[in-house]
Amino acid sequence: MCYIYKGMDNNESREAITDKDSRTRLLIGEAGLQRLRGAHILLLGLGGVGSYVCEALARAGIGRLSLVDSDKVEVTNLNRQLYALESTLGMYKTDAAKARCLDIDHHIEIRTLRDFIRAEDMDSLFSWATEAGPIDHVVDAIDTVSAKIALAVYCSGHDIPLVSCCGTGNKLHPELLRMADIYDTSVCPLCRVMRKELKARGIKGLRVCYSTEEPKKTGTRAPASISFVPSAAGLLIASDVINSLINKA
């Protein structure tokens, strides 16, 4: 059992806090907690960003998660991905995510799909995801630009809220991460590409997480990464989704 102390006087009585959601309930109230419990999130990508999105959603009390990723944990993931451990090398990320989430809260309803998401897969992807019920929010933590664009087009056309992560590689400063509409972004090369492509398709807006930091030049095609930027982006995205849900009219 743990306790929370009320007020500044050490002589005041203390209130026992005994269930997983007690501290969350104090912050967002029972109504907010019930909104999270009733929510269904589709999360695409369980890497450096997506794994931390998933962690925060599970700990906050999201009731249903549909998780999509085709990859297994590799040794190069150890520097930044939540599910990457010596003990999980070779394990599918969807399996690692499901096991960890259920270890946090066994009441979460979790469905997983081992698939690499392509632009042409949107209809089948959402057909699978909606088998678990209507989707309240989608999180895009994938790397393929064509799939990110197709996802934005699909969600816009079906009025499904979407947050897309736009590039945390080659960055060292998590304090420069921002949440914004795609058309209000700057600096980020991926945002520049997506702005152009989405404008050409008539998409009027897209909520994104991006960085105002100039990418570090490394001389290699593979993006460089570190432990604290993708994780910070994941937590920032999760906060955006959760606040959107609890403030939904």
C-alpha positions as CSV (number, residue, x, y, z in Angstrom):
1,M,0.0,0.0,0.0
2,C,1.2,3.5,-0.7
3,Y,-0.1,6.9,0.6
4,I,-0.6,10.4,-0.6
5,Y,-0.3,13.2,1.9
6,K,-3.0,15.9,1.7
7,G,-1.9,19.5,2.4
8,M,1.3,20.8,3.9
9,D,0.7,19.9,7.6
10,N,2.5,16.7,8.5
11,N,-0.1,16.2,11.3
12,E,-3.0,16.0,8.9
13,S,-4.5,12.6,8.2
14,R,-3.3,10.7,5.2
15,E,-5.5,9.0,2.6
16,A,-4.6,5.5,1.5
17,I,-4.2,5.0,-2.2
18,T,-4.7,1.3,-3.1
19,D,-5.6,0.8,-6.8
20,K,-3.7,1.3,-10.0
21,D,-5.7,4.3,-11.2
22,S,-6.0,6.2,-7.9
23,R,-3.3,8.8,-8.8
24,T,-4.7,9.2,-12.3
25,R,-8.2,9.6,-10.9
26,L,-7.0,12.4,-8.6
27,L,-5.8,14.3,-11.7
28,I,-8.5,13.7,-14.3
29,G,-11.5,12.6,-12.2
30,E,-13.7,9.5,-12.5
31,A,-15.3,10.8,-15.7
32,G,-12.0,11.3,-17.4
33,L,-10.8,7.9,-16.3
34,Q,-14.0,6.3,-17.7
35,R,-13.4,8.0,-21.0
36,L,-10.0,6.5,-21.2
37,R,-11.3,3.1,-20.2
38,G,-13.8,3.2,-23.0
39,A,-11.4,4.4,-25.7
40,H,-9.9,2.3,-28.5
41,I,-6.5,3.4,-29.9
42,L,-5.0,2.1,-33.1
43,L,-1.2,2.4,-32.8
44,L,1.0,1.8,-35.8
45,G,4.7,1.1,-35.1
46,L,6.3,-0.1,-31.8
47,G,9.8,1.2,-32.2
48,G,11.6,4.1,-30.4
49,V,8.5,6.3,-30.5
50,G,5.6,3.9,-30.6
51,S,6.8,1.7,-27.7
52,Y,6.7,4.7,-25.4
53,V,3.3,5.8,-26.7
54,C,2.0,2.4,-25.9
55,E,3.5,2.4,-22.4
56,A,1.9,5.7,-21.5
57,L,-1.5,4.8,-22.9
58,A,-1.5,1.5,-21.0
59,R,-0.5,3.1,-17.7
60,A,-3.0,5.9,-18.1
61,G,-5.9,3.5,-18.4
62,I,-6.7,3.2,-22.1
63,G,-9.2,0.3,-22.4
64,R,-8.5,-1.1,-25.9
65,L,-5.3,-1.1,-27.9
66,S,-4.9,-2.4,-31.5
67,L,-1.1,-2.7,-32.1
68,V,0.6,-3.1,-35.5
69,D,4.2,-3.8,-36.2
70,S,6.0,-6.5,-38.4
71,D,9.4,-6.4,-36.8
72,K,11.3,-8.5,-34.2
73,V,13.5,-6.9,-31.6
74,E,17.0,-6.5,-32.8
75,V,20.3,-5.6,-31.1
76,T,20.3,-2.2,-32.8
77,N,17.1,-1.4,-31.0
78,L,18.7,-1.6,-27.5
79,N,19.7,2.1,-27.4
80,R,16.2,3.5,-27.6
81,Q,13.2,1.1,-27.7
82,L,11.3,0.1,-24.6
83,Y,10.8,-3.5,-25.5
84,A,14.4,-4.1,-26.6
85,L,16.3,-6.1,-23.9
86,E,18.9,-8.8,-24.1
87,S,16.1,-11.2,-23.0
88,T,13.7,-10.1,-25.9
89,L,16.1,-10.2,-28.8
90,G,14.3,-12.1,-31.7
91,M,10.9,-11.6,-30.1
92,Y,8.1,-10.0,-32.2
93,K,7.5,-6.4,-30.9
94,T,3.8,-7.0,-30.9
95,D,4.2,-9.9,-28.5
96,A,6.5,-8.0,-26.3
97,A,4.1,-5.0,-26.2
98,K,1.1,-7.2,-25.4
99,A,2.9,-9.0,-22.6
100,R,4.1,-5.8,-21.0
101,C,0.8,-4.0,-21.3
102,L,-1.1,-6.9,-19.7
103,D,1.5,-7.0,-16.9
104,I,0.7,-3.4,-16.3
105,D,-3.1,-3.9,-16.4
106,H,-4.6,-7.2,-17.2
107,H,-8.0,-5.6,-18.0
108,I,-6.7,-4.0,-21.2
109,E,-8.2,-5.5,-24.4
110,I,-5.2,-5.9,-26.8
111,R,-5.2,-7.0,-30.4
112,T,-2.0,-7.3,-32.4
113,L,-1.2,-7.5,-36.1
114,R,2.2,-8.5,-37.4
115,D,2.3,-6.6,-40.7
116,F,4.3,-4.0,-42.5
117,I,1.9,-1.2,-43.4
118,R,1.9,0.0,-47.0
119,A,-0.1,2.7,-48.7
120,E,-2.4,0.2,-50.3
121,D,-3.3,-1.5,-47.0
122,M,-5.6,1.1,-45.5
123,D,-8.9,-0.5,-46.1
124,S,-7.8,-3.9,-44.8
125,L,-6.0,-2.4,-41.8
126,F,-9.1,-0.5,-40.7
127,S,-11.3,-3.4,-41.4
128,W,-9.2,-5.5,-39.0
129,A,-8.9,-2.7,-36.4
130,T,-12.6,-1.9,-36.2
131,E,-13.5,-5.5,-35.4
132,A,-12.6,-4.4,-31.9
133,G,-15.1,-1.5,-32.1
134,P,-15.0,2.1,-33.4
135,I,-11.5,3.7,-33.3
136,D,-11.3,6.9,-31.1
137,H,-7.7,7.8,-32.1
138,V,-4.9,6.6,-34.4
139,V,-1.2,7.1,-33.7
140,D,1.2,6.9,-36.6
141,A,4.7,5.9,-35.4
142,I,5.8,4.4,-38.7
143,D,8.7,5.4,-41.0
144,T,7.4,4.8,-44.5
145,V,6.4,8.2,-46.0
146,S,3.9,6.8,-48.6
147,A,2.1,4.9,-45.8
148,K,2.0,8.0,-43.5
149,I,0.4,10.0,-46.3
150,A,-2.1,7.3,-47.1
151,L,-3.0,7.0,-43.5
152,A,-3.5,10.8,-43.2
153,V,-5.8,10.7,-46.3
154,Y,-7.8,7.8,-45.0
155,C,-8.3,9.2,-41.5
156,S,-9.2,12.6,-42.9
157,G,-11.8,11.0,-45.2
158,H,-13.3,9.0,-42.4
159,D,-13.2,11.7,-39.7
160,I,-10.8,9.7,-37.4
161,P,-8.4,11.7,-35.2
162,L,-4.8,11.0,-36.1
163,V,-1.4,12.1,-34.6
164,S,1.6,11.4,-36.8
165,C,5.2,11.4,-35.6
166,C,7.6,13.2,-38.0
167,G,11.2,12.2,-37.5
168,T,13.2,11.9,-34.3
169,G,16.3,10.5,-35.9
170,N,19.6,12.6,-35.9
171,K,18.3,14.7,-33.0
172,L,19.8,15.4,-29.6
173,H,17.3,17.9,-28.0
174,P,14.0,16.6,-26.8
175,E,13.1,20.0,-25.5
176,L,12.7,21.1,-29.2
177,L,9.9,18.7,-29.9
178,R,6.6,20.3,-30.6
179,M,2.9,19.4,-31.3
180,A,1.4,21.3,-34.2
181,D,-0.6,21.2,-37.3
182,I,1.5,20.0,-40.3
183,Y,1.1,23.3,-42.0
184,D,2.5,25.2,-39.1
185,T,5.7,23.2,-39.0
186,S,9.2,24.3,-39.9
187,V,12.8,22.9,-40.1
188,C,11.8,19.2,-40.2
189,P,12.6,17.6,-43.7
190,L,9.9,15.0,-43.3
191,C,7.3,17.6,-42.5
192,R,8.3,19.5,-45.6
193,V,7.6,16.5,-47.8
194,M,4.3,15.7,-46.1
195,R,3.1,19.3,-46.3
196,K,3.6,19.2,-50.1
197,E,2.0,15.8,-50.6
198,L,-1.0,16.4,-48.3
199,K,-1.7,19.8,-49.8
200,A,-1.7,18.1,-53.3
201,R,-4.3,15.7,-52.0
202,G,-6.5,18.4,-50.5
203,I,-5.9,17.4,-46.8
204,K,-6.5,20.6,-44.8
205,G,-4.7,19.6,-41.6
206,L,-2.8,16.9,-39.7
207,R,-1.7,16.8,-36.0
208,V,2.0,16.0,-35.8
209,C,4.8,15.7,-33.4
210,Y,8.0,17.2,-34.9
211,S,11.3,18.9,-33.9
212,T,12.5,22.4,-34.6
213,E,16.1,21.0,-34.3
214,E,18.2,20.9,-37.4
215,P,19.1,17.2,-38.1
216,K,22.6,16.3,-37.3
217,K,24.7,15.3,-40.3
218,T,26.2,11.8,-39.8
219,G,27.4,10.9,-43.3
220,T,25.2,7.7,-43.3
221,R,21.8,6.8,-44.8
222,A,20.7,5.1,-41.6
223,P,19.3,7.6,-39.1
224,A,21.2,8.0,-35.9
225,S,19.4,7.9,-32.6
226,I,19.7,8.1,-28.9
227,S,17.6,7.0,-25.9
228,F,15.9,10.3,-24.9
229,V,14.5,11.9,-28.1
230,P,12.2,9.1,-29.5
231,S,11.0,8.3,-26.0
232,A,10.2,12.0,-25.3
233,A,8.3,12.2,-28.6
234,G,6.3,9.1,-27.7
235,L,5.3,10.5,-24.3
236,L,4.4,13.8,-25.9
237,I,2.1,12.1,-28.4
238,A,0.5,10.0,-25.7
239,S,-0.2,13.1,-23.7
240,D,-1.8,14.8,-26.7
241,V,-4.0,11.8,-27.3
242,I,-5.0,11.4,-23.7
243,N,-5.8,15.1,-23.2
244,S,-7.9,15.0,-26.4
245,L,-9.9,12.1,-25.1
246,I,-10.5,13.4,-21.6
247,N,-11.5,16.9,-22.9
248,K,-13.8,15.4,-25.6
249,A,-17.2,16.9,-25.4
